[in-house]
Amino acid sequence: MMDYKRLGCSDNWINQRLKSIEIRKDLTDEWKSLGLEEGLHFASLTDIIYKTWADKTANEYKQYKGLKKENLHDNMTNWY
């Protein structure tokens, strides 16, 4: 939270980001409970999610946002 504060993120954005981290952890915990492994399985499922709402894979979306090594989720807004 403090890192986001230092970057100048609003309290509202920080709260939404922390909630999204919690939700993603719940999702990946569920995937693990189903026997899926981190790496290729998670990447494939994540791409399916991205394709559904953004019509882009995670990598395509990073390119669209002009990101290199930055975290994609840290560079999203409520709209995209």
C-alpha positions, 0 to 999 in steps of 0.5 A: 500500500505504501509503495502505491502511495509513494507513486501518487496513486489515489486511495480509491485506486489503491483500495481497488488494486488491493481488492483485485490482488485478493480476488486474483489470489482466490482465483489462482488458489481455486485453479491450484485446488483443481490441479492446475500448475502455475506457469503455462496453465495460469497464463492460458487461463489468464489469456482467456479472461483477457480475450473475453473482455478486451479481445487481446491476450495479456501480452497484446494488452501490455503492448497496447498499453505500451508496457515493457516490464511494468505490471499490467494490473498496476497500469489499469484503470476502471475502464481498461 
